[in-house]
Amino acid sequence: MNKSTLALALTLASSLLAPSSQAQTLLSKNFSADPSPHYFKGKYYVYATDDQNNSGNKWDSTSWRLLTSSDLKQWEDKGPFLPATVFKWAAAGANAWAPEAMEYKGKYYFFAPVNQTQIGLAVSDSPDGPFVDALGKPLVDKARDANAGDEPIDPAVFMDADKRIYMYFGTRVPKVVELAPDMRGTVGPIRDVAVSGFPAASKPYGEAPFLHQHKGVYYFSFSTGWPGQIVYATGKSPLGPFSYKGVLIDYLKISTNHHAILEQDGKTLLFYHDNMLPGGGSHKRSILVQEIRYDADGNMLR
């Protein structure tokens, strides 16, 4: 099967199985999860957890995976492009969980949770790598930093219009910390993110925080747990507080729900993972993308 035929087959298959009214595209025939999507140098990049090479029984991958595309339809799976061993301070066999990336002042930064207790920062001159440890120590460390929470994992980075950069992370209680302008550390304390107005039937925050802005409104979205829905709340500041608005992705038939949103060329693109490939499941996930829209009141629609 050639690449064009495979891409069409994957797109059609995912559309038939979709719980949404919008067409979906499956990014790879290999297992990957926890997407971090970006548009760098005229190309789409998705940094991901490498489910293809885990045991299938745990989230025990030790590398991160990279997927790229020029048109959101044809995707190249570049495989495991970065091992957790890039961080020499990390414990031997450290797990490589949901990553994040950003371009800043001509450099490409890679935010990487390891050991379930630390977030590392790597840097490169190219979005493809090679990446090297930027600090020689963790950016966030549960044992070192006050209010780092139960698990400093799932980093998501947002740059506001004033160029201040915020990193969101954590399980059970969402956290946010400002990053230094030189990307050499953090500024000020780690804060809790306040979200109010949960419906009585809804679970509270669980993991996988994400922030994006649309028409001046800050959208804070996250998973409600294990299993969980992806829900979202809105606010007037990247620091919150945020008010609950609704569900973006309902419960899946796997134990995690993790997403990210990329606004590019007038489109809002939702990336997330699900069980879409033969042999898949809670530890062998697959990444999809679809376009979403907003109604007149700013509600997100799939």
RODOBA-387234 format. One line per 8 residues: number of its first residue (from 1); for each residue y, z, x of N, C-alpha, C. Coordinates in Angstrom, 1 decimal. Each point is the difference from the previous one (the first is absolute). Example, Ala and Ser with C-alpha at 12.3 -4.5 7.8 and 13.67 -1.06 7.14 Angstrom:
2
1 = -5.7:7.8:13.2:1.2:0.0:-0.9:1.2:0.0:0.9 ~ 1.1:-0.7:-0.4:1.1:0.0:0.9:1.1:0.8:-0.8
REM end
This chain:
302
1 = -1.2:0.0:0.9:1.2:0.0:-0.9:1.2:0.0:0.9 ~ 1.0:-1.0:-0.2:1.2:0.0:0.8:1.0:1.0:-0.5 ~ 1.1:0.2:0.8:0.9:1.1:-0.3:0.7:-0.2:-1.3 ~ 0.4:-1.3:-0.4:0.6:-0.2:-1.2:-0.9:0.3:-1.2 ~ -1.2:-0.4:0.1:-1.0:0.3:-1.1:-0.2:1.5:-0.1 ~ -0.1:0.7:1.1:-0.2:1.4:0.0:1.2:0.7:-0.7 ~ 1.2:-0.4:0.4:1.2:0.6:-0.5:0.1:-0.1:-1.5 ~ -0.4:-1.3:-0.5:0.1:-0.2:-1.5:-1.1:0.8:-0.7
9 = -1.2:0.1:0.6:-1.1:0.8:-0.6:0.4:1.4:-0.1 ~ 0.6:0.6:1.0:0.4:1.4:0.0:1.1:0.2:-1.0 ~ 1.0:-0.9:-0.1:1.0:0.2:-1.0:-0.5:-0.1:-1.4 ~ -0.8:-1.0:-0.3:-0.6:-0.1:-1.3:-0.8:1.2:-0.4 ~ -0.9:0.5:0.9:-0.8:1.1:-0.2:0.8:1.3:-0.3 ~ 1.0:0.2:0.8:0.8:1.2:-0.2:0.8:-0.1:-1.3 ~ 0.5:-1.2:-0.4:0.7:-0.1:-1.2:-0.9:0.3:-1.2 ~ -1.2:-0.5:0.0:-0.9:0.3:-1.1:-0.3:1.5:-0.2
17 = 0.0:0.7:1.1:-0.3:1.4:0.0:1.2:0.9:-0.2 ~ 1.2:-0.6:0.0:1.2:0.7:0.0:0.3:0.8:-1.3 ~ 0.5:1.2:0.1:0.4:0.8:-1.2:1.5:-0.3:-0.3 ~ 0.6:-1.0:0.6:1.4:-0.3:-0.1:0.2:-1.4:-0.6 ~ 1.1:-0.2:-0.6:0.3:-1.4:-0.5:0.5:-0.9:1.1 ~ 0.3:0.5:1.1:0.4:-0.9:1.1:-1.1:-0.4:1.0 ~ 0.0:-1.2:0.5:-1.0:-0.5:0.9:0.0:0.8:1.3 ~ -1.2:0.3:0.5:-0.2:0.7:1.2:-0.6:-0.8:1.1
25 = 0.3:0.3:1.2:-0.6:-0.7:1.1:-0.7:1.0:0.9 ~ -1.3:-0.2:0.4:-0.7:0.8:0.9:0.2:-0.5:1.4 ~ 0.4:1.0:0.9:0.5:-0.4:1.3:-1.1:-0.4:1.0 ~ -1.2:0.6:-0.1:-1.0:-0.3:1.0:-1.4:0.2:-0.6 ~ -1.0:-0.6:0.6:-1.4:0.2:-0.3:-0.6:1.2:0.7 ~ 0.8:0.6:0.9:-0.3:1.3:0.7:0.6:1.1:-0.7 ~ -0.6:1.2:0.2:0.5:1.2:-0.7:1.2:0.6:0.8 ~ 1.1:0.3:-0.8:1.2:0.6:0.5:0.7:0.7:-1.1
33 = 0.9:1.0:0.4:0.6:0.8:-1.1:1.3:0.5:0.5 ~ 0.7:0.7:-0.9:1.3:0.7:0.3:1.0:-0.9:0.5 ~ 0.4:-1.1:-0.7:0.9:-1.0:0.6:1.4:0.4:0.3 ~ 0.5:-0.4:1.1:1.4:0.1:0.4:0.6:-1.4:0.2 ~ 0.6:-0.6:-1.0:0.4:-1.4:0.0:1.5:-0.1:0.6 ~ 0.2:-1.1:0.7:1.3:-0.3:0.6:0.2:-1.5:0.1 ~ 1.3:-0.4:0.2:0.3:-1.4:0.2:0.7:0.0:1.4 ~ -0.6:-0.5:1.0:0.5:0.0:1.3:0.0:-1.4:0.6
41 = 1.1:-0.5:0.5:0.1:-1.3:0.7:-0.6:-1.2:-0.9 ~ 0.3:0.0:-1.3:-0.4:-1.1:-0.8:-1.5:0.1:-0.4 ~ -0.6:1.2:0.1:-1.4:0.1:-0.3:-0.3:1.4:-0.7 ~ -1.0:0.0:-0.9:-0.4:1.3:-0.6:-1.0:0.7:0.9 ~ 0.2:1.3:0.2:-0.9:0.8:0.8:-0.5:1.2:-0.9 ~ -1.2:0.2:0.0:-0.6:1.2:-0.7:-0.8:0.8:1.0 ~ 0.5:1.2:0.3:-0.8:0.9:0.9:-0.8:0.9:-0.9 ~ -1.2:0.3:0.4:-1.0:0.6:-0.9:-1.0:0.9:0.7
49 = -0.6:0.8:-0.8:-1.2:0.8:0.4:-1.2:-0.9:0.1 ~ -0.7:0.1:1.1:-1.1:-0.9:0.3:-1.3:0.5:-0.6 ~ -0.2:-0.3:-1.3:-1.2:0.4:-0.7:-1.2:-0.8:0.4 ~ 0.2:-1.1:0.6:-1.1:-0.9:0.4:-0.9:0.7:1.0 ~ 0.6:0.8:0.8:-0.7:0.6:1.2:-0.2:1.5:-0.2 ~ 0.1:0.5:-1.2:-0.3:1.5:-0.2:-1.5:0.1:-0.3 ~ -0.5:1.2:-0.2:-1.4:0.2:-0.2:-0.4:-0.3:-1.4 ~ 0.9:-0.2:-1.0:-0.3:-0.2:-1.4:-0.2:1.3:-0.7
57 = -0.1:1.1:0.7:-0.2:1.3:-0.7:1.2:0.9:0.1 ~ 0.9:-0.3:0.9:1.2:0.8:0.2:1.2:-0.9:0.3 ~ 1.2:0.5:0.0:1.1:-0.7:0.5:0.2:0.3:1.5 ~ -1.0:-0.6:0.7:-0.1:0.4:1.4:0.3:-1.2:1.0 ~ 0.8:-1.0:-0.4:0.4:-1.1:0.9:0.8:0.6:1.1 ~ -0.1:-0.7:1.1:0.8:0.5:1.2:0.9:-1.1:0.5 ~ 0.4:-0.9:-0.8:0.9:-1.1:0.3:0.7:-0.5:-1.2 ~ 1.1:-0.7:0.2:0.8:-0.6:-1.1:-0.2:-1.5:0.0
65 = 0.1:-0.6:-1.2:-0.2:-1.4:-0.2:1.3:-0.7:-0.3 ~ 0.1:-1.3:0.3:1.2:-0.8:-0.2:-0.4:-1.3:-0.7 ~ 0.8:-0.3:-1.1:-0.2:-1.2:-0.8:1.4:-0.7:0.0 ~ 0.0:-1.3:0.1:1.3:-0.8:0.0:-0.1:-1.2:-0.9 ~ 1.2:-0.5:-0.5:0.0:-1.1:-0.8:1.4:-0.7:0.1 ~ 0.1:-1.3:-0.2:1.3:-0.6:-0.1:0.4:-0.3:-1.4 ~ -0.9:0.1:-1.0:0.3:-0.4:-1.3:-0.6:1.0:-1.1 ~ -0.6:1.1:0.4:-0.6:1.0:-1.0:-1.2:-0.6:-0.6
73 = -0.5:-1.2:0.3:-1.2:-0.5:-0.6:-1.1:-0.1:1.1 ~ 0.3:-0.6:1.1:-1.0:-0.1:1.1:0.3:1.2:0.9 ~ -1.0:0.8:0.2:0.1:1.1:0.9:-0.9:-0.1:1.2 ~ 0.5:0.5:1.2:-0.9:0.0:1.2:-0.2:1.5:0.2 ~ -1.3:0.4:0.1:-0.4:1.3:0.4:-0.2:0.1:1.5 ~ 0.9:0.7:0.7:0.0:0.0:1.4:-0.9:1.2:0.5 ~ -0.6:0.7:-0.9:-1.0:1.0:0.4:0.7:1.3:0.5 ~ -0.8:0.8:0.6:0.5:1.3:0.5:0.8:-0.2:1.2
81 = 1.4:0.0:-0.1:0.9:-0.4:1.0:0.5:1.2:0.8 ~ -0.2:1.3:-0.4:0.5:1.1:0.7:-1.0:1.2:-0.2 ~ -0.5:0.6:1.1:-0.8:1.2:-0.1:0.8:1.3:0.0 ~ -0.6:1.0:-0.6:0.7:1.3:0.0:0.1:0.6:1.4 ~ -0.8:-0.5:0.9:0.1:0.4:1.4:1.3:-0.4:0.7 ~ 0.9:-0.8:-0.7:1.3:-0.3:0.6:0.8:1.3:0.2 ~ -0.4:1.1:-0.8:0.7:1.3:0.1:-0.9:0.9:0.9 ~ 0.3:0.1:1.2:-0.9:0.8:1.0:-0.1:1.4:-0.4
89 = 1.1:0.5:-0.7:0.0:1.4:-0.4:-0.9:0.3:-1.2 ~ -0.5:-1.0:-0.7:-0.8:0.1:-1.2:-1.4:0.5:0.4 ~ -0.7:0.7:-0.9:-1.4:0.5:0.3:-0.9:-1.2:0.1 ~ -1.0:0.1:0.8:-1.1:-1.0:0.1:-0.6:-0.4:-1.3 ~ -0.1:-1.2:-0.3:-0.5:-0.5:-1.3:0.9:0.2:-1.2 ~ 1.3:0.2:0.3:0.9:0.2:-1.1:0.0:-1.1:-1.0 ~ 0.0:0.4:-1.3:0.0:-1.0:-1.1:1.4:-0.7:-0.1 ~ 0.0:-1.2:-0.3:1.2:-0.8:-0.2:0.2:-0.3:-1.5
97 = 0.9:0.7:-0.6:0.2:-0.1:-1.4:1.3:-0.9:-0.3 ~ 0.4:0.1:-1.3:1.0:-0.9:-0.5:1.3:-0.1:0.8 ~ 0.3:-1.2:0.6:1.1:-0.2:0.9:1.3:-0.5:-0.7 ~ 1.0:-0.1:0.8:1.3:-0.5:-0.4:0.6:-0.7:1.2 ~ 1.0:-0.9:-0.3:0.7:-0.8:1.1:1.4:-0.3:-0.4 ~ 0.8:-0.2:0.9:1.4:-0.5:-0.3:0.6:-0.7:1.3 ~ 0.9:-0.9:-0.3:0.8:-0.6:1.1:1.3:0.7:0.1 ~ 0.5:0.3:1.2:1.2:0.7:0.2:0.6:-0.3:1.4
105 = 1.2:-0.6:-0.1:0.7:-0.4:1.3:-0.9:-0.8:0.9 ~ -0.7:-1.0:-0.6:-0.8:-0.9:0.8:-1.3:0.5:0.5 ~ -0.4:1.2:-0.4:-1.3:0.6:0.4:-0.8:0.2:-1.3 ~ -1.3:0.0:0.2:-0.9:0.2:-1.2:-0.7:1.4:0.2 ~ 0.1:0.8:-1.0:-0.5:1.4:0.1:-1.2:0.1:-1.0 ~ -1.0:0.7:0.5:-1.2:0.2:-0.8:-0.3:1.5:-0.1 ~ 0.0:0.5:-1.3:-0.2:1.4:-0.3:-1.4:0.2:-0.4 ~ -0.7:0.9:0.7:-1.4:0.1:-0.1:-0.5:1.4:-0.2
113 = -0.6:0.4:-1.1:-0.6:1.3:-0.2:-1.4:0.1:0.7 ~ -0.1:1.0:0.9:-1.3:0.2:0.7:-0.4:1.5:-0.2 ~ -1.3:0.3:0.0:-0.5:1.3:0.0:0.2:0.7:-1.4 ~ 0.7:-0.7:-0.9:0.4:0.6:-1.3:1.0:1.1:0.2 ~ 0.5:0.2:1.2:1.0:1.1:0.3:1.2:-0.5:0.7 ~ 0.1:-1.2:0.4:1.1:-0.5:0.9:0.3:-1.5:-0.4 ~ 1.3:-0.3:0.2:0.4:-1.4:-0.1:0.5:-0.5:1.3 ~ -0.5:-1.0:0.5:0.4:-0.6:1.3:0.9:-1.2:-0.2
121 = 0.8:-0.3:1.0:0.9:-1.2:-0.1:-0.3:-0.9:1.2 ~ -0.3:-1.2:-0.3:-0.1:-1.0:1.1:1.0:-1.1:-0.1 ~ 0.3:-0.8:1.0:1.1:-0.9:0.0:-0.5:-1.3:0.8 ~ 0.6:-1.1:-0.5:-0.3:-1.3:0.6:1.2:-1.0:0.0 ~ 0.0:-1.0:0.8:1.0:-1.0:-0.1:-0.3:-1.1:-1.0 ~ -1.2:0.1:-0.5:-0.5:-1.1:-1.0:-0.7:0.7:-1.1 ~ 0.1:-0.5:-1.2:-0.8:0.6:-1.2:-1.5:-0.1:0.2 ~ -0.4:-0.9:0.8:-1.5:-0.1:0.3:-0.5:0.9:1.1
129 = 0.9:0.7:0.6:-0.3:0.8:1.1:0.0:-0.7:1.3 ~ -0.4:0.6:1.2:-0.7:1.3:0.0:1.0:1.1:-0.2 ~ -0.5:1.1:-0.6:0.7:1.2:-0.2:-0.3:1.1:1.0 ~ 1.0:0.8:0.4:-0.3:1.1:0.9:0.6:1.2:-0.6 ~ -0.5:1.2:0.4:0.5:1.2:-0.4:1.5:0.1:0.3 ~ 0.9:0.3:-1.0:1.4:0.0:0.2:0.5:1.4:0.5 ~ -0.7:1.1:-0.3:0.5:1.3:0.3:-0.8:0.8:1.0 ~ -1.3:-0.3:0.1:-0.9:0.8:0.8:-0.4:1.3:-0.6
137 = 0.3:0.2:-1.3:-0.3:1.1:-0.8:0.1:-0.3:-1.5 ~ -0.4:0.8:-0.9:0.1:-0.4:-1.4:1.4:0.0:-0.5 ~ 0.3:-0.9:-0.9:1.3:0.1:-0.7:0.1:1.2:-0.9 ~ -1.1:0.2:-0.7:-0.2:1.2:-0.9:-1.3:0.6:0.3 ~ 0.0:1.3:0.1:-1.2:0.8:0.4:-0.1:1.2:-0.9 ~ -1.1:0.1:-0.8:-0.2:1.1:-0.9:0.1:1.4:0.8 ~ -0.6:0.0:1.2:0.0:1.3:0.7:1.3:0.3:0.7 ~ 0.9:-0.9:0.1:1.3:0.2:0.7:1.2:0.1:-1.0
145 = 0.0:-0.8:-1.1:1.2:-0.2:-0.8:-0.1:0.8:-1.3 ~ 1.0:0.7:-0.3:0.1:0.8:-1.2:0.0:-1.0:-1.2 ~ -0.7:0.4:-1.1:0.0:-0.7:-1.2:-0.6:-1.4:0.1 ~ -0.9:-0.2:0.9:-0.7:-1.3:0.1:-1.0:-0.2:-1.1 ~ -0.4:1.1:-0.7:-0.9:-0.1:-1.1:-1.5:0.0:0.4 ~ -0.8:-0.1:-1.1:-1.5:0.1:0.2:-0.5:-1.1:1.0 ~ 0.5:-1.2:-0.3:-0.5:-1.2:0.8:1.2:-0.9:0.2 ~ 0.6:-0.1:1.2:1.0:-1.0:0.2:-0.6:-1.4:0.2
153 = -0.2:-0.6:-1.1:-0.6:-1.4:0.0:0.8:-0.9:-0.8 ~ -0.4:-1.3:-0.1:0.6:-1.0:-0.9:1.5:-0.1:0.2 ~ 0.4:-0.3:1.3:1.5:-0.2:0.2:0.5:-1.2:-0.7 ~ 1.2:0.1:-0.5:0.7:-1.2:-0.6:1.5:0.1:0.4 ~ 0.5:-1.0:0.6:1.4:0.0:0.5:1.0:-0.8:-0.8 ~ 1.2:0.6:-0.2:1.0:-0.7:-0.7:1.3:0.1:0.7 ~ 0.7:-1.2:0.2:1.3:0.0:0.6:1.1:-0.2:-1.1 ~ 0.9:0.9:-0.2:1.0:-0.1:-1.0:1.2:-0.9:0.5
161 = 0.9:-0.3:-0.9:1.1:-0.9:0.3:0.9:0.6:1.2 ~ 0.0:1.3:0.1:0.8:0.6:1.1:-0.7:0.0:1.3 ~ -1.2:-0.6:0.1:-0.9:-0.1:1.1:-0.7:1.3:0.4 ~ 0.1:1.0:-0.9:-0.8:1.2:0.2:-1.5:-0.3:-0.4 ~ -0.9:0.5:0.8:-1.4:-0.3:-0.2:-0.8:1.2:-0.4 ~ -0.8:-0.1:-1.1:-0.7:1.1:-0.5:-1.5:-0.3:0.0 ~ -0.8:1.0:0.4:-1.4:-0.2:-0.1:-0.6:1.0:-1.0 ~ -0.8:-0.6:-0.9:-0.7:0.8:-1.1:-1.4:0.1:0.4
169 = -0.7:1.1:-0.3:-1.4:0.2:0.3:-0.5:1.2:-0.7 ~ -1.3:0.3:0.2:-0.6:1.2:-0.5:-0.9:-0.1:-1.2 ~ -0.9:1.0:-0.1:-0.8:0.2:-1.2:0.4:1.3:-0.8 ~ -0.2:-0.1:-1.3:0.2:1.1:-0.9:1.4:0.4:-0.2 ~ 0.8:0.0:1.0:1.5:0.2:-0.1:0.7:-1.1:0.8 ~ 0.8:-0.9:-0.6:0.6:-1.1:0.8:1.0:0.5:0.9 ~ 0.0:-0.5:1.2:1.0:0.4:1.1:0.9:-1.2:0.4 ~ 1.1:0.3:0.5:0.9:-1.0:0.6:0.8:0.6:1.1
177 = 0.1:-0.8:1.1:0.8:0.4:1.2:0.8:-1.2:0.4 ~ 1.2:0.3:0.5:0.8:-1.1:0.6:-0.4:-0.2:1.4 ~ 0.0:-1.3:0.4:-0.3:-0.4:1.4:1.3:-0.2:0.8 ~ -0.1:0.3:1.3:1.1:-0.1:0.8:0.4:-1.5:0.2 ~ 1.3:-0.2:0.2:0.5:-1.4:0.1:-0.6:-0.7:1.2 ~ -0.5:0.7:1.0:-0.6:-0.6:1.2:-1.5:-0.1:-0.1 ~ -0.5:0.5:-1.2:-1.5:0.0:-0.3:-0.8:0.8:1.0 ~ 0.7:1.0:0.6:-0.7:0.9:1.0:-0.4:1.3:-0.7
185 = 0.1:0.1:-1.3:-0.4:1.3:-0.6:0.5:0.1:-1.4 ~ 0.2:1.2:-0.5:0.5:0.2:-1.4:1.3:0.8:0.1 ~ 0.7:-0.1:-1.1:1.3:0.7:-0.1:-0.1:1.0:-1.2 ~ 0.3:1.3:0.3:0.0:0.9:-1.1:-1.4:0.4:-0.5 ~ -0.1:0.8:-1.0:-1.2:0.6:-0.4:-0.9:-1.0:-0.9 ~ -1.2:0.2:0.0:-0.9:-0.7:-1.0:0.2:0.7:-1.4 ~ 0.4:-0.9:-0.9:0.3:0.5:-1.4:-1.1:-0.4:-1.0 ~ -0.1:0.8:-1.0:-0.8:-0.4:-1.2:0.8:-1.0:-0.8
193 = -0.8:-0.9:-0.7:0.7:-0.9:-0.9:-0.3:0.5:-1.4 ~ 1.1:0.1:-0.8:-0.1:0.5:-1.3:-0.2:-1.1:-1.0 ~ -1.0:0.1:-0.8:-0.3:-0.9:-1.1:-0.2:0.8:-1.3 ~ 0.8:-0.3:-1.1:-0.1:0.7:-1.2:-0.3:-0.9:-1.2 ~ -0.4:0.6:-1.1:-0.2:-0.8:-1.2:-1.4:-0.6:-0.2 ~ -1.0:0.5:0.7:-1.4:-0.4:-0.1:-0.4:0.2:-1.5 ~ -0.7:-1.0:-0.6:-0.6:0.3:-1.3:-1.0:1.0:0.1 ~ -0.3:0.7:-1.1:-1.0:1.1:0.0:-1.3:-0.5:0.4
201 = -0.4:-1.2:-0.3:-1.3:-0.5:0.3:-0.1:-0.6:1.4 ~ 1.1:-0.1:0.7:0.0:-0.6:1.3:-0.3:1.0:1.1 ~ -0.7:-0.4:1.1:-0.2:0.8:1.2:1.3:0.0:0.7 ~ 0.3:1.0:0.9:1.2:-0.1:0.8:-0.2:-0.8:1.2 ~ 0.8:0.1:1.0:-0.1:-0.8:1.2:-1.3:0.3:0.8 ~ -0.6:-1.0:0.5:-1.2:0.2:0.8:0.1:-0.5:1.5 ~ 0.4:-1.3:0.1:0.2:-0.6:1.4:0.7:-1.3:-0.1 ~ 0.0:-0.7:1.1:0.5:-1.4:0.1:1.4:-0.2:-0.6
209 = 1.0:0.7:0.6:1.4:-0.2:-0.5:0.5:-1.4:0.5 ~ 1.0:-0.5:-0.8:0.6:-1.3:0.4:1.4:0.0:-0.7 ~ 1.0:-0.5:0.8:1.4:-0.1:-0.6:0.5:-1.4:0.2 ~ 0.5:-0.6:-1.1:0.8:-1.2:0.2:1.2:0.0:-1.0 ~ 0.9:-0.9:0.2:1.2:0.0:-0.8:0.1:-1.3:-0.7 ~ 0.5:0.0:-1.2:0.2:-1.2:-0.8:1.2:0.2:-0.9 ~ 1.0:-0.9:0.3:1.3:0.0:-0.8:0.6:1.4:0.1 ~ 0.0:0.6:1.1:0.7:1.3:0.2:-0.7:1.2:-0.4
217 = -1.2:-0.2:-0.5:-0.9:1.2:-0.5:-1.1:0.2:1.1 ~ -0.2:1.2:0.3:-1.1:0.4:0.9:-1.3:0.2:-0.8 ~ -1.1:-0.7:0.4:-1.3:0.2:-0.7:-0.9:0.7:0.9 ~ -0.5:1.2:-0.4:-0.9:0.8:0.8:-1.4:-0.1:-0.8 ~ -1.0:-0.7:0.7:-1.3:-0.1:-0.6:-1.0:0.6:0.8 ~ -1.2:0.3:-0.6:-1.0:0.8:0.7:-1.3:0.1:-0.8 ~ -1.0:0.4:0.6:-1.3:0.3:-0.7:0.0:1.4:-0.5 ~ -0.7:0.2:-1.1:-0.1:1.3:-0.6:-1.2:0.8:0.5
225 = -0.8:-0.6:0.8:-1.2:0.7:0.5:-1.2:-0.8:0.3 ~ -1.2:0.7:-0.3:-1.3:-0.5:0.4:-1.0:0.2:-1.1 ~ -0.2:-0.9:-0.9:0.7:-1.3:-0.1:1.4:0.2:-0.6 ~ 0.8:-1.0:0.1:1.4:0.2:-0.5:0.6:-1.3:-0.5 ~ 1.1:0.1:-0.7:0.8:-1.1:-0.4:1.1:-0.2:1.0 ~ 0.6:-1.3:0.1:1.2:-0.2:0.7:1.1:0.2:-1.0 ~ 0.9:0.9:0.1:1.1:0.3:-0.9:1.3:-0.2:0.8 ~ 1.1:0.0:-0.8:1.3:-0.2:0.7:1.0:0.9:-0.7
233 = 1.0:0.3:0.8:1.2:0.8:-0.5:1.2:-0.6:0.6 ~ 1.2:0.2:-0.5:1.2:-0.6:0.5:1.0:1.1:0.3 ~ 1.0:-0.3:0.8:1.0:0.9:0.4:1.2:-0.7:0.6 ~ 1.1:0.7:0.3:1.2:-0.5:0.5:0.2:0.1:1.5 ~ -1.0:0.7:0.6:0.1:0.2:1.5:-1.4:-0.2:0.5 ~ -0.1:-0.4:1.3:-1.4:-0.1:0.6:-0.6:1.4:0.2 ~ 0.8:1.0:-0.1:-0.6:1.4:0.1:-0.3:0.6:-1.3 ~ 0.2:-0.7:-1.1:-0.2:0.5:-1.3:1.1:0.8:-0.5
241 = -0.2:0.8:-1.1:-1.2:0.1:-0.8:-0.3:-1.2:-0.8 ~ -1.3:-0.2:-0.3:-0.5:-1.1:-0.8:-0.5:0.4:-1.3 ~ 0.2:-0.9:-1.0:-0.5:0.2:-1.4:-1.2:-0.9:-0.3 ~ -1.1:0.5:-0.5:-1.1:-0.8:-0.3:0.3:-1.1:-1.0 ~ -0.6:-1.2:0.2:0.3:-1.1:-0.9:-1.3:-0.6:-0.6 ~ -1.1:-0.1:0.8:-1.2:-0.6:-0.6:-1.0:-0.3:1.0 ~ -1.1:-0.7:-0.5:-1.1:-0.4:0.8:0.1:-1.4:0.4 ~ -0.3:-0.3:1.3:0.1:-1.3:0.5:-1.4:-0.6:0.2
249 = -1.0:0.8:0.5:-1.4:-0.3:0.1:-0.8:1.1:-0.6 ~ -0.9:-0.4:-0.9:-0.8:1.0:-0.7:-1.2:0.4:0.9 ~ -0.8:1.0:-0.4:-1.1:0.4:0.7:-0.9:-1.1:0.4 ~ -0.5:0.0:1.2:-1.0:-1.0:0.5:-1.4:0.6:-0.1 ~ -1.0:-0.9:0.3:-1.4:0.5:0.0:-0.4:0.5:1.4 ~ 1.0:0.3:0.8:-0.2:0.5:1.3:0.8:1.3:0.1 ~ -0.2:0.8:1.1:0.6:1.3:0.0:1.5:0.1:0.5 ~ 0.5:-1.1:0.6:1.4:0.0:0.4:0.8:-1.2:-0.6
257 = 1.3:0.2:0.0:0.9:-1.0:-0.5:1.2:0.0:0.9 ~ 0.3:-1.1:0.7:1.0:0.0:1.0:0.7:-1.4:-0.1 ~ 1.3:0.0:0.1:0.8:-1.2:-0.2:1.2:-0.1:0.9 ~ 0.7:-1.1:0.0:1.3:-0.1:0.6:0.7:-1.2:-0.7 ~ 1.3:0.0:0.1:0.8:-1.0:-0.7:0.9:-0.7:1.0 ~ 0.1:-1.3:-0.1:0.8:-0.8:0.9:0.9:-0.9:-0.8 ~ 1.3:0.1:0.1:0.9:-0.9:-0.7:0.5:-1.1:1.0 ~ -0.4:-1.2:-0.3:0.3:-1.1:0.9:0.3:-1.3:-0.8
265 = 1.1:-0.7:0.4:0.4:-1.2:-0.7:0.0:0.1:-1.5 ~ 0.6:1.0:-0.5:0.2:0.2:-1.4:-1.3:0.5:-0.8 ~ -1.0:0.2:0.7:-1.3:0.4:-0.6:-0.3:1.5:0.4 ~ -0.6:0.7:-0.9:-0.5:1.3:0.3:-1.5:-0.1:0.0 ~ -0.6:0.3:1.2:-1.4:-0.2:0.3:-0.7:1.3:0.1 ~ -1.0:0.2:-0.8:-0.8:1.2:0.0:-1.3:-0.2:0.7 ~ -0.2:0.8:1.1:-1.3:-0.1:0.8:-0.7:1.3:-0.3 ~ -1.3:-0.1:-0.2:-0.8:1.2:-0.2:-1.5:-0.3:0.3
273 = -0.8:1.0:-0.1:-1.4:-0.2:0.3:-0.9:0.3:-1.2 ~ -1.2:-0.6:-0.1:-0.9:0.3:-1.1:-1.4:-0.4:0.6 ~ -1.0:0.1:-0.9:-1.4:-0.4:0.3:-0.2:-1.4:-0.5 ~ 0.1:-1.0:0.9:0.0:-1.4:-0.4:-1.1:-0.8:0.7 ~ -0.6:0.5:1.0:-1.0:-0.8:0.8:-1.4:0.5:-0.2 ~ -1.0:-0.8:0.1:-1.4:0.5:0.0:-0.2:1.0:1.0 ~ -0.7:1.1:-0.4:-0.2:1.1:1.0:1.1:1.0:0.1 ~ 1.1:-0.2:-0.8:1.2:0.8:0.1:-0.2:1.3:-0.8
281 = 1.0:0.9:0.2:0.0:1.3:-0.7:1.1:0.8:0.5 ~ -0.1:1.3:-0.1:1.1:0.9:0.3:0.3:0.0:1.5 ~ -0.9:-0.3:0.8:0.2:-0.1:1.5:0.0:-1.4:0.5 ~ -0.2:-1.0:-0.8:0.0:-1.4:0.4:0.9:-0.7:-1.0 ~ 1.3:0.0:0.2:1.0:-0.5:-0.9:0.6:-1.3:0.4 ~ 0.7:-0.6:-0.9:0.6:-1.4:0.2:1.4:0.0:-0.5 ~ 0.9:-0.7:0.8:1.4:-0.1:-0.3:0.3:-1.2:-0.9 ~ 0.9:0.2:-1.0:0.5:-1.1:-0.8:1.5:0.0:-0.1
289 = 0.6:-1.1:-0.4:1.4:-0.1:-0.2:0.3:-0.7:-1.3 ~ 1.0:0.4:-0.7:0.5:-0.7:-1.2:1.4:0.3:-0.2 ~ 0.7:-0.9:-0.7:1.4:0.2:-0.3:0.2:0.9:-1.2 ~ 1.0:0.8:0.0:0.3:0.8:-1.1:1.5:-0.2:-0.4 ~ 0.4:0.4:-1.2:1.4:-0.2:-0.5:0.5:1.3:-0.5 ~ 1.3:-0.1:-0.4:0.7:1.1:-0.6:0.6:-0.4:-1.3 ~ -0.1:0.9:-1.0:0.7:-0.3:-1.3:1.5:0.4:0.1 ~ 0.6:-0.2:-1.1:1.5:0.2:-0.1:0.4:1.5:0.4
297 = -0.9:0.9:-0.2:0.2:1.4:0.3:-0.4:0.4:1.4 ~ -0.5:-0.9:0.7:-0.4:0.3:1.4:-1.4:0.5:0.1 ~ -0.8:-0.1:-1.1:-1.4:0.4:0.1:-0.8:-1.1:0.7 ~ -1.0:0.4:0.8:-0.8:-0.9:0.8:-1.1:-0.5:-0.9 ~ -0.3:-1.3:0.0:-1.0:-0.6:-0.9:-1.0:-0.8:0.8 ~ -1.3:0.2:-0.2:-1.1:-0.8:0.6:-0.4:-1.1:-0.9
REM end
